[in-house]
Amino acid sequence: MRQFKNSVFFKLMFMIIVISLIPLLFLSYRFARLSTSSINYELVSSYQQIEEQYSSSVNRRLERYYDILGQISINKTIQRAMTNSTDTENPYIRGSYVSQEVTKYLSSDSDYGVENCMVYSAIDEYPVYNYKVTMIKTIENDSWYYSYRGTERDYFFTKIADSVWPQLSLTKSIIGTDFYSSFYSNELGFIKLDIDSETLFSPYGSKVSQSDLTYQAYVLSADDTIIYSTDSNMSLDAADLSKKADADDGSGYFTSINENDIFIIKTALSECNLTLVVLFPTDTLMDRINRNYQTVFLLILLIVVFIVISSIIFAKMFSLRLNHLLNKMKQVEHGDLSINAPPIKGNDELALIDKSFDHMVNKLSDSINKNYIIELEKKEAQLHSLQLQINPHFLYNTLETISAIGMTSKVYSICNICEHLGSIFRYSTNKEQQDIVTVEQELNHTKDYVYIQKMRFQDKFDVSYQVKPSLLYCMIPRFILQPLVENAILHGLKDNAIPGHLDIIVDEADNNLIIMIMDDGVGMSDSEVDTLNAYINENQENLLKERKSSIGVKNVNLRIQLSYGYEYGVTITSKKNEGTCSLIKLPLHGKKEV
């Protein structure tokens, strides 16, 4: 258990979970608060909109009623009938004129709760009677008439039998408007419009069931009497309701009545000095808030599960990649530099570390192999030098003797061969000669070798040298030209049917020294060229297992790559029956402008 807690997997997983959960919980809390506020604002806005539509609807109806009263009060036909200014003096016929005119105004508004509309005439000398008109003296003893005369208001409420709510009556005085009449500017009577309160104040303009509404509406008179409510049971006290309504500034607020939480909005109606109070229960709000909290909680739970699963997967993948790198390090720690495991995929820091580690190990392995091969080369060179140094004076004396015999016998070609061969011996056995020589020194050695070969093959080929003077002082490894020239003569020109040509070119390109040995001999096929290039570029591990002689193209290529890097070396190109080109690429060192 302790080992698991100390693992990178556990620490990384724990860190991801903690780092993710802290902001998640904070953001979830903020989201819940903001969403709750949004729900609250949305519902309050809808409550205010409902209340505004409700009050606007009632105001429009009241304004329409007053407009009807106004139009009836100035109707010329009605006023003429009331002042006996028509073509008949019959009070019933004149009354029918009035009834017909009143009926015209009421026919389009029958659905708005109009119970009755009567015109009452105060001109006793011209009585008028019909179903929509009568004389005031006929109603002087009615109870409602005392309510009308006892107030200066143009409305009053009357209790109606078998009705829960009082009836609203609107009144309007009729003033003479005929300038040429003796009744001009006199009060001719008044109009009374009776309206059913339940129909007038109903939220939808008609009687509705309380169960169909999501709120309760109350209409209060100036003396705080409830004259209408959607709550037919009258479960609220008028005084308590009025007190709660007075605390509202018109935008509504949350409160409680009878231990029930509500949202209350108050609005003054434009007519009749009435107040509309609408109560919205908070059950809908609380239900939406609770659903919101449940949604947020479920969302948090799903996100937490996702974070935990994702952190486990990520931490597991990361730890597997890290263990992959650790296994490579343990392998190197035990001395095994042959890394066969694939590199870590990706472009992140861990993948870069893995690539850098592989590169470092490969360079270390190459460096070890390179140093080992260099040591072998040195040992072989030392052995070869020792072999060549066996009694060198004896060899020089022998050459001198042969040269003297040739001179005596007047065979001067023998003298020349001995001279060039002696130069080759001195170049090869000179202890003071460094491993790095100039291009000029290496060319002189090559010319000695070419002279002897031309004598051997009886002018089977000729040779030309194309060298920039500024490149003669460039430094190159010793003994890299002669093996390639030898390869061109023995394998390209010796068996040629006609005399061939050998070109030795020294040039520069892209800050590199380029040496080309070109012949027009028998050449090689493409497959032979590929095989030869593969052989001379054989990897170092195989070279360590199978050592060949140091003489040859392969040895030259290996010595160059070990000294300067694998971007340098020897490349062979050839065409069958056209010739072969051996190209040596070296870094440009020691160039002198001439």
Residue pairs with C-beta under 8 A, 6 or more apart in sequence:
4 10
7 319
8 315
8 318
8 319
8 322
9 315
9 316
9 318
9 319
10 315
12 311
12 314
12 315
12 318
12 319
13 311
13 312
13 314
13 315
16 307
16 310
16 311
16 314
16 315
17 307
17 308
17 311
20 307
20 311
21 304
21 307
24 300
24 303
24 304
24 307
25 300
28 296
28 299
28 300
31 296
32 292
32 293
32 296
35 292
35 296
36 289
36 292
36 293
39 285
39 288
39 289
39 292
40 285
40 289
43 263
43 280
43 284
43 285
43 288
44 252
44 263
47 215
47 252
47 263
47 265
47 278
47 280
48 251
48 252
48 265
50 215
50 278
50 280
51 252
51 265
51 267
51 276
51 278
52 267
54 203
54 217
54 276
54 278
55 267
55 269
55 276
57 203
57 205
58 200
58 201
58 219
58 269
58 276
59 269
59 270
59 271
61 112
61 113
61 200
61 205
62 200
62 269
62 270
62 271
62 272
63 270
63 271
64 109
64 112
65 109
65 112
65 114
65 170
65 193
65 195
66 170
66 172
66 271
68 105
68 106
68 109
68 117
68 193
69 170
69 171
69 172
69 191
69 193
70 172
71 105
72 78
72 101
72 102
72 105
72 117
72 119
72 172
72 174
72 191
73 172
73 173
73 174
73 175
73 191
74 177
75 101
76 177
76 178
77 97
77 98
77 101
78 97
78 98
78 101
78 102
78 119
78 174
79 85
79 174
79 176
79 177
79 178
79 183
79 188
80 86
80 97
80 178
81 94
81 95
81 97
81 98
81 128
81 133
82 94
82 98
82 119
82 121
82 123
82 126
82 128
82 133
82 174
82 188
82 189
83 123
83 126
83 176
83 178
83 181
83 183
83 188
84 94
84 126
85 178
85 181
86 93
86 94
86 97
88 94
91 126
91 127
91 128
91 129
92 129
92 130
94 126
94 128
95 128
95 129
95 130
95 132
95 133
95 134
96 130
98 119
98 128
98 130
98 132
98 133
99 130
99 131
99 132
99 133
102 117
102 119
102 132
102 133
103 132
105 117
106 114
106 117
111 205
111 206
112 195
112 199
112 200
112 205
113 195
113 196
113 197
113 198
113 199
113 200
114 193
114 194
114 195
114 196
115 167
115 194
115 195
115 196
116 192
116 193
116 194
117 132
117 191
117 192
117 193
117 194
118 132
118 133
118 134
118 191
118 192
119 132
119 133
119 134
119 174
119 189
119 190
119 191
120 133
120 134
120 135
120 136
120 139
120 189
120 190
120 191
120 192
121 127
121 128
121 133
121 134
121 135
121 136
121 188
121 189
122 136
122 187
122 188
122 189
122 190
123 183
123 188
123 189
124 135
124 137
127 135
128 134
128 135
129 135
136 189
136 190
139 145
143 158
144 156
144 158
144 169
147 156
147 158
148 156
148 169
148 171
148 190
148 192
153 273
154 170
154 171
154 172
155 168
155 169
155 170
155 171
155 271
155 272
156 169
156 171
157 166
157 167
157 168
157 169
157 197
157 221
157 227
158 166
158 167
158 169
159 166
159 167
160 166
160 167
163 198
164 198
164 232
165 197
165 198
165 227
165 228
165 229
166 197
166 227
167 194
167 195
167 196
167 197
168 194
168 195
168 197
168 200
168 227
168 272
169 192
169 193
169 194
169 195
170 192
170 193
170 195
170 272
171 190
171 191
171 192
171 193
172 190
172 191
172 193
173 187
173 189
173 190
174 187
174 188
174 189
174 190
174 191
175 185
175 186
175 187
175 188
176 183
176 184
176 185
176 186
176 187
176 188
177 184
178 184
197 219
197 227
197 228
198 207
198 228
199 205
199 206
199 207
200 228
201 217
201 219
201 227
201 228
202 208
202 230
203 213
203 217
203 230
208 230
210 216
210 230
210 231
210 232
213 230
214 280
214 281
214 284
215 230
215 278
215 279
215 280
215 281
216 229
216 230
216 231
216 278
216 279
217 228
217 229
217 230
217 276
217 277
217 278
217 279
218 226
218 228
218 229
218 230
218 231
218 236
218 241
218 276
218 277
218 278
218 279
219 226
219 227
219 228
219 229
219 269
219 274
219 275
219 276
219 277
220 226
220 227
220 238
220 241
220 242
220 245
220 274
220 275
220 277
221 227
221 273
221 274
222 273
222 274
224 238
224 239
224 242
225 238
226 234
226 238
226 241
227 274
229 236
235 258
236 257
236 258
240 257
241 257
241 277
244 255
244 257
244 264
245 264
245 266
245 275
245 277
246 266
247 253
247 255
248 264
248 265
248 266
250 265
250 266
250 267
251 265
252 263
252 264
252 265
252 266
253 263
253 264
254 261
254 262
254 263
254 282
255 261
255 262
255 263
255 264
256 262
257 264
257 279
260 281
261 281
261 282
262 279
262 280
262 281
262 282
263 279
263 280
263 282
263 285
264 277
264 278
264 279
264 280
265 277
265 278
265 280
266 275
266 276
266 277
267 275
267 276
267 278
268 274
268 275
268 276
269 275
269 276
318 350
321 344
321 346
321 350
321 351
321 354
322 350
324 341
324 344
324 354
325 344
325 350
325 353
325 354
325 357
327 341
328 339
328 341
328 354
328 357
328 358
328 361
329 357
331 339
331 341
332 339
332 361
337 361
337 364
337 365
337 368
338 365
339 358
339 361
339 362
343 351
343 354
343 355
343 358
344 350
344 351
344 354
344 355
345 351
366 540
369 540
369 541
369 544
370 540
370 562
372 544
373 540
373 543
373 544
373 558
373 562
374 562
376 547
377 550
377 559
377 562
380 550
381 550
384 550
385 429
385 431
388 425
388 428
388 429
389 429
392 425
392 429
395 425
396 422
396 425
399 418
399 421
399 422
399 425
400 418
402 414
402 418
403 414
403 415
403 418
403 419
405 414
406 412
406 413
406 414
406 415
406 418
407 415
413 455
416 451
416 455
417 451
417 452
417 455
420 448
420 449
420 451
420 452
421 448
421 452
423 444
423 445
423 448
424 445
424 448
424 449
424 452
427 433
427 441
427 444
427 445
427 448
433 478
434 478
435 477
435 478
436 475
436 476
436 477
436 478
437 475
437 476
437 477
437 478
438 472
438 473
438 474
438 475
438 476
438 590
439 467
439 471
439 472
439 473
439 474
439 476
439 506
439 513
439 515
440 472
440 473
441 478
442 476
442 478
442 479
442 480
442 481
443 465
443 467
443 472
443 481
443 504
443 506
445 479
445 481
445 482
446 481
446 482
446 485
446 504
447 465
449 482
449 485
449 486
450 463
450 485
450 489
450 502
453 486
453 489
454 460
454 461
454 462
454 463
457 489
457 493
457 494
459 499
460 493
460 494
460 496
460 499
460 500
461 489
461 493
461 496
461 499
461 500
461 501
461 502
461 519
462 499
462 500
462 501
462 502
463 501
463 502
463 503
463 504
464 501
464 502
464 503
464 504
465 504
466 503
466 504
466 505
466 506
466 507
467 504
467 505
467 506
468 506
468 507
468 508
469 594
470 591
470 592
470 593
470 594
471 506
471 507
471 508
471 513
471 591
472 592
472 594
473 590
473 591
473 592
474 513
474 586
474 588
474 589
474 590
474 591
475 589
475 590
476 513
476 515
476 586
477 559
477 560
477 563
479 556
480 556
480 559
480 560
480 584
481 504
481 515
481 517
481 584
483 551
483 552
483 553
483 555
483 556
484 517
484 553
484 556
484 570
484 582
484 584
485 502
485 504
485 517
487 552
487 553
487 582
488 502
488 517
488 518
488 519
488 521
488 580
488 582
489 502
489 519
491 521
491 522
491 580
492 500
492 519
492 521
492 522
492 523
492 579
492 580
493 500
493 502
493 519
493 521
494 521
495 521
495 522
496 520
496 521
496 522
500 519
500 520
500 521
501 519
501 520
502 517
502 518
502 519
503 516
503 517
503 518
503 519
504 515
504 516
504 517
504 518
505 514
505 515
505 516
505 518
506 513
506 514
506 515
507 514
507 515
507 516
508 514
508 588
508 591
511 587
511 588
512 568
512 585
512 586
512 587
512 588
513 584
513 585
513 586
513 587
513 588
513 589
514 583
514 584
514 585
514 586
515 583
515 584
515 586
516 581
516 582
516 583
516 584
517 581
517 582
517 584
518 579
518 580
518 581
518 582
519 579
519 580
520 578
520 579
521 579
521 580
522 576
522 577
523 574
523 575
523 576
523 577
523 578
523 579
523 580
524 532
524 574
524 575
524 576
524 580
525 576
528 574
529 572
529 573
529 574
532 553
532 572
533 571
533 572
535 554
536 553
536 554
536 557
536 558
536 569
536 570
536 572
537 557
537 569
538 554
543 558
548 554
548 555
549 555
553 570
553 572
553 582
556 570
556 584
557 569
557 570
560 568
560 569
560 570
560 584
560 586
561 568
561 569
564 586
564 587
567 585
568 585
568 586
568 587
569 584
569 585
570 582
570 583
570 584
570 585
571 582
571 583
571 585
572 580
572 581
572 582
572 583
573 580
573 581
573 583
574 580
574 581
